[in-house]
Amino acid sequence: MPPGTPPRLRVPAVIWALVIASTLPELLLTGADLRLWGDPSWRMAAYEYGGFWSGLLRDWVPTYPGQAFAMFATYGFLHGGLSHLALNMVTLIVFGSILAQRYGGGAMLILYGLSQIGGGLAYGLLSPADNVPMVGASGAIFGLAGAFLMLSARQLRIRGQSVIPVLKSAGALVLLNLVLWWAMAGGLAWQAHLGGALVGIAFVALVPPRQA
């Protein structure tokens, strides 16, 4: 590799496993939407059984036993379409690969899972119990983003450099969420983003990376 060439981003197997686990359901549901196989009703059925329903943390009757717990694991592997999926998967590959390099694939997977749970918990506590389920990996993705920003801030402090660039990036993420929330008429699950990001920040604060 020539001097000054940035290192190539290596995507570990655990990241590809998460990408495949998220992509296959959406491909199946998109094909059903297009009547290539199955039935368009498959998407709503998938959302009913696997989406995150805030009401299940209150007084709603679950569709099946244990749904209030299972939805914390299932909602992040369902998406609202191919564009929704693609945005999350590209971000997963970038942030997930960097964090896997610093913490190891197993620790990154734990971070991803905890961020998904934290995103679901924040959404369940802060959103009303309505008839629209929350789906998507963005809670877990924001956990990775929060961890990346926290790790970047730590590295800058160790070098004696200003953390202002990290604060600007964090502010840009907040602004982006506000703009998207307005553009989507309140349909953005900002609560899940917040919960995931807080988990990611806490993870880096508590777990040292394996590399300096």
C-alpha positions as CSV (number, residue, x, y, z in Angstrom):
1,M,0.0,0.0,0.0
2,P,1.6,3.4,-1.0
3,P,2.5,5.8,1.8
4,G,-0.4,8.1,2.8
5,T,-3.0,5.7,1.5
6,P,-5.9,5.3,4.0
7,P,-6.4,1.8,5.2
8,R,-9.1,-0.2,3.4
9,L,-12.3,-0.8,5.4
10,R,-12.6,-4.5,6.1
11,V,-16.1,-5.7,6.7
12,P,-16.1,-8.7,9.1
13,A,-18.3,-11.7,8.9
14,V,-20.5,-10.6,11.8
15,I,-21.5,-7.4,9.9
16,W,-22.4,-9.4,6.8
17,A,-24.5,-11.7,9.0
18,L,-26.5,-8.8,10.3
19,V,-26.9,-7.4,6.8
20,I,-28.1,-10.7,5.4
21,A,-30.5,-11.2,8.4
22,S,-32.0,-7.7,7.8
23,T,-32.1,-8.0,4.0
24,L,-33.7,-11.3,3.5
25,P,-37.0,-10.4,5.2
26,E,-37.3,-7.1,3.2
27,L,-36.6,-8.9,-0.1
28,L,-39.2,-11.5,0.8
29,L,-41.8,-8.8,1.7
30,T,-40.9,-6.6,-1.3
31,G,-41.4,-9.6,-3.7
32,A,-44.8,-10.2,-2.0
33,D,-45.7,-6.6,-2.4
34,L,-44.9,-6.9,-6.2
35,R,-46.9,-10.2,-6.4
36,L,-43.8,-12.0,-7.5
37,W,-44.6,-14.6,-4.8
38,G,-46.9,-14.9,-1.8
39,D,-49.3,-12.2,-1.1
40,P,-49.1,-8.4,-0.3
41,S,-50.7,-9.1,3.0
42,W,-47.4,-10.7,4.2
43,R,-46.0,-7.3,5.1
44,M,-48.7,-6.3,7.4
45,A,-48.6,-9.8,9.0
46,A,-44.9,-9.4,9.5
47,Y,-45.4,-6.0,11.1
48,E,-48.1,-7.4,13.3
49,Y,-46.0,-10.2,14.6
50,G,-42.6,-8.7,14.5
51,G,-42.9,-4.9,14.7
52,F,-42.5,-2.9,17.9
53,W,-45.9,-2.0,19.4
54,S,-45.7,0.5,22.3
55,G,-49.1,-0.6,23.6
56,L,-47.7,-4.0,24.4
57,L,-45.6,-2.4,27.2
58,R,-48.9,-1.1,28.6
59,D,-52.2,-2.8,28.6
60,W,-52.5,-4.3,25.1
61,V,-53.3,-8.0,24.6
62,P,-50.4,-9.6,22.6
63,T,-51.0,-11.5,19.4
64,Y,-49.0,-14.4,20.8
65,P,-47.4,-15.2,24.2
66,G,-44.2,-13.4,24.9
67,Q,-44.7,-10.9,22.1
68,A,-43.9,-8.0,24.4
69,F,-40.4,-9.4,24.8
70,A,-39.8,-10.9,21.4
71,M,-40.5,-7.6,19.6
72,F,-37.3,-6.2,21.1
73,A,-35.4,-8.7,19.0
74,T,-37.6,-8.8,15.9
75,Y,-38.4,-5.2,15.1
76,G,-34.9,-4.3,14.0
77,F,-34.9,-6.9,11.2
78,L,-38.0,-5.5,9.5
79,H,-38.0,-2.4,7.4
80,G,-40.4,-0.1,5.6
81,G,-39.0,-0.7,2.1
82,L,-35.8,-1.1,0.2
83,S,-34.6,2.5,0.6
84,H,-35.2,2.3,4.3
85,L,-33.2,-0.9,4.4
86,A,-30.4,0.4,2.2
87,L,-29.7,3.5,4.3
88,N,-29.5,1.4,7.5
89,M,-27.3,-1.3,6.0
90,V,-24.8,1.2,4.5
91,T,-24.5,2.9,7.8
92,L,-24.2,-0.5,9.6
93,I,-21.3,-1.6,7.3
94,V,-19.4,1.7,7.9
95,F,-19.8,2.2,11.6
96,G,-20.0,-1.5,12.4
97,S,-16.8,-2.4,10.6
98,I,-14.9,0.4,12.4
99,L,-16.2,-0.6,15.8
100,A,-15.6,-4.3,15.2
101,Q,-12.0,-3.5,14.4
102,R,-11.6,-1.6,17.7
103,Y,-13.6,-3.9,20.0
104,G,-13.8,-7.2,18.1
105,G,-16.8,-8.7,16.3
106,G,-18.3,-10.3,19.4
107,A,-18.3,-7.0,21.4
108,M,-19.7,-5.1,18.4
109,L,-22.5,-7.6,18.1
110,I,-23.3,-7.2,21.8
111,L,-23.3,-3.4,21.3
112,Y,-25.7,-3.8,18.4
113,G,-28.1,-5.9,20.3
114,L,-28.0,-3.7,23.4
115,S,-28.6,-0.6,21.2
116,Q,-31.6,-2.3,19.6
117,I,-33.1,-3.1,23.0
118,G,-32.3,0.4,24.2
119,G,-33.9,1.9,21.1
120,G,-37.0,-0.2,21.6
121,L,-37.3,0.7,25.3
122,A,-37.0,4.4,24.7
123,Y,-39.6,4.2,21.9
124,G,-41.9,2.2,24.1
125,L,-41.6,4.7,27.0
126,L,-41.7,7.9,25.1
127,S,-44.1,7.3,22.2
128,P,-47.9,7.0,22.4
129,A,-49.6,3.6,22.1
130,D,-51.0,4.0,18.6
131,N,-51.8,1.6,15.7
132,V,-48.5,2.1,13.8
133,P,-45.7,-0.3,14.7
134,M,-42.0,0.8,14.7
135,V,-39.7,-1.2,12.5
136,G,-36.1,-0.8,11.3
137,A,-32.5,-1.1,12.5
138,S,-32.1,2.6,13.1
139,G,-32.1,2.2,16.9
140,A,-29.2,-0.2,16.7
141,I,-27.5,1.9,14.0
142,F,-27.7,5.0,16.2
143,G,-26.1,3.0,18.9
144,L,-23.2,2.4,16.6
145,A,-23.1,6.1,15.7
146,G,-23.2,7.1,19.3
147,A,-20.4,4.7,20.1
148,F,-18.3,5.9,17.2
149,L,-18.7,9.6,18.2
150,M,-17.8,8.8,21.8
151,L,-14.8,6.8,20.7
152,S,-13.7,9.6,18.4
153,A,-14.0,12.1,21.3
154,R,-11.9,9.9,23.6
155,Q,-9.2,9.6,21.0
156,L,-9.1,13.4,20.5
157,R,-8.8,14.0,24.2
158,I,-6.0,11.4,24.5
159,R,-4.1,13.3,21.8
160,G,-4.8,16.7,23.5
161,Q,-7.0,17.8,20.6
162,S,-10.3,19.6,20.6
163,V,-13.5,17.6,20.6
164,I,-15.4,20.3,18.7
165,P,-15.5,18.3,15.5
166,V,-17.2,15.5,17.3
167,L,-19.7,17.9,18.9
168,K,-20.4,19.3,15.5
169,S,-21.1,15.8,14.1
170,A,-23.4,15.1,17.0
171,G,-25.2,18.4,16.4
172,A,-25.6,17.5,12.7
173,L,-27.2,14.2,13.6
174,V,-29.6,15.9,16.0
175,L,-30.5,18.5,13.3
176,L,-31.0,15.7,10.7
177,N,-33.4,14.0,13.0
178,L,-35.4,17.2,13.5
179,V,-35.5,17.8,9.7
180,L,-36.6,14.3,9.0
181,W,-39.1,14.3,11.8
182,W,-40.7,17.5,10.3
183,A,-40.5,16.1,6.7
184,M,-42.2,12.9,7.8
185,A,-44.9,14.7,9.7
186,G,-43.8,13.2,13.0
187,G,-43.4,9.7,11.6
188,L,-39.7,9.4,12.5
189,A,-38.9,7.1,15.5
190,W,-36.6,9.7,17.1
191,Q,-37.2,8.0,20.4
192,A,-35.5,4.8,19.2
193,H,-32.6,6.9,17.8
194,L,-32.1,8.5,21.1
195,G,-32.3,5.3,23.1
196,G,-29.8,3.6,20.8
197,A,-27.4,6.5,20.8
198,L,-27.4,6.6,24.7
199,V,-26.6,2.9,24.8
200,G,-23.7,3.4,22.4
201,I,-22.3,6.3,24.4
202,A,-22.5,4.3,27.6
203,F,-20.9,1.3,26.0
204,V,-17.8,3.2,25.0
205,A,-17.7,4.9,28.4
206,L,-17.7,1.6,30.2
207,V,-15.9,-0.8,27.8
208,P,-12.3,0.1,26.7
209,P,-11.3,-0.7,23.1
210,R,-8.8,-3.5,22.6
211,Q,-6.6,-1.1,20.6
212,A,-5.3,2.3,21.6
